[in-house]
Amino acid sequence: MNSFRVDLRSDTVTKPSAAMRRAMAEAEVGDDWFGDDPTVNRLQERAAEITGKEAAVFVPSGTMANQIALRLHFTGTGHLVVAEPQSHVASTEVMSSAVLSGIAYKTVPGDGRGRITADQVSFALEPDEPYDVEIADLVCLENTSGHAGGTVMDVEDFRAIRKVADEAGVAVHLDGARIFNASAASGVDVAEYATEADTLMFCVSKGLGAPIGSLVCGSAEQMREGRRIKILFGGAWRQAGVLAAAGLIALEEGPGRLHEDHERARRLGAAVAEIVPGSLDPGSVETNMVFADAEALGMAPLEATDRLEEQGVGASVVSGKVRMVTHIDITDEDVETAIAAWRALAAG
Ligand SMILES: Cc1ncc(COP(=O)(O)O)c(C=O)c1O
């Protein structure tokens, strides 16, 4: 049990709202293995509708959603997925990809903020004749970037990458764990991003506030195979409608309030930048994440998070920086508490 008064470690720490708990208690359920759970089916239909895809499959985690999509697109063990090195699939999930599907990655450096360009992808997809060893089956993009600043991908860059992938005959998967944050920040509809990807996944947990669950979306045929892989990966839950009920509320009520999280993150980022000069560029805060460099305080990032923790403020160390993430359970007062904790940290 943590002792945080203000938990900024991640947007995965949110608790279900009273309305979600009520809906969960009252959810109509059935056995999802048989496709019988009406609440799961409603959530899947809603996800397909929002993303403009033919079908969706509700699964326990973002990792499982990504791994199902990767497996779907993958044709050969030892083949490669082109991705940015800090992306979740190529960093945190790299072992899952290797163990579950024999997948390896061909990473391209990007801009250091989680974004790769069409030129880089084009270069990575060039055939390596005469050896034919490096065969890429897939390009995997992430929007927003969870480990490189919560940054938003420009939809035009997305289109350019899709074009290059199409020319090479390679599919595109979008890790859209936080695609609704991207949409709230950019004003670009979720379906507009989705149309540039063959498959995408998004989480109803994280920013949207549901306790559990993600959706992998694609064509009807892909999702038929996706359901099969879900069972293969041990994800065939049964009366999952109790969770889908919270997911439906998250989808209805979550997206419209994300700008509040972004505004609080901006305020926190601007204050930390002022308190600790050189720790971050306030303009780098694009969505709900603040990444601060503890070196500007002469501290290791873990020392900084320990010292924040002593004051009841939870933060995590991601990509060598102190990461703080605003979410549905963070209030204006919580932001002030976190700012006061940084002031105390800087005062020594
Ligand atoms: C960008 C991104 N993709 C995928 C995931 C995996 O989601 P989960 O923790 O639900 O497995 C995360 C988790 O934080 C993430 O940040």
The ligand as a Gaussian input file, in Angstrom:
#p B3LYP/6-31G(d) Opt

LIG

0 1
 C        2.047000       3.430000     -24.852000
 C        1.670000       2.207000     -24.067000
 N        1.307000       1.093000     -24.736000
 C        0.947000      -0.023000     -24.104000
 C        0.898000      -0.067000     -22.720000
 C        0.504000      -1.349000     -22.046000
 O       -0.694000      -1.249000     -21.351000
 P       -0.994000      -2.222000     -20.104000
 O       -0.238000      -1.675000     -18.937000
 O       -2.483000      -2.128000     -19.943000
 O       -0.546000      -3.593000     -20.488000
 C        1.267000       1.061000     -21.979000
 C        1.240000       1.027000     -20.500000
 O        1.410000       1.990000     -19.804000
 C        1.672000       2.227000     -22.677000
 O        2.054000       3.331000     -22.031000

